Amino acid sequence: MTHQYPDRITETATKLSKGAARGTGPWLKYYPQAVSSVIDQLTHREHDEIDTLVDQWNSVGPGCVQAQYDYYCSLLDLSTDDWFL
């Protein structure tokens, strides 16, 4: 959800926190409420898109997470095989 509509969530959190800087304590306090608010305001079509994405992630996993994992492993030059030795 947060990957699909980050701008809406950021904007809502900023409004709820009365303009607090993004990532600060006062802003983060309203982040969960902002996510809930954005979910509540999704259209039927957007809900369907999210449901489809959830089904995909449940079957094959989120692509972006695997890509990030691969990137960080390449930076660290680690092989997952070495973790279990």
Secondary structure, 3 states (H helix, E strand, C coil): CCCCCHHHHHHHHHHHCCCCCCCCHHHHHCHHHHHHHHHHCCCHHHHHHHHHHHHHHHHHCCHHHHHHHHHHHHHHCCCHHHHHC
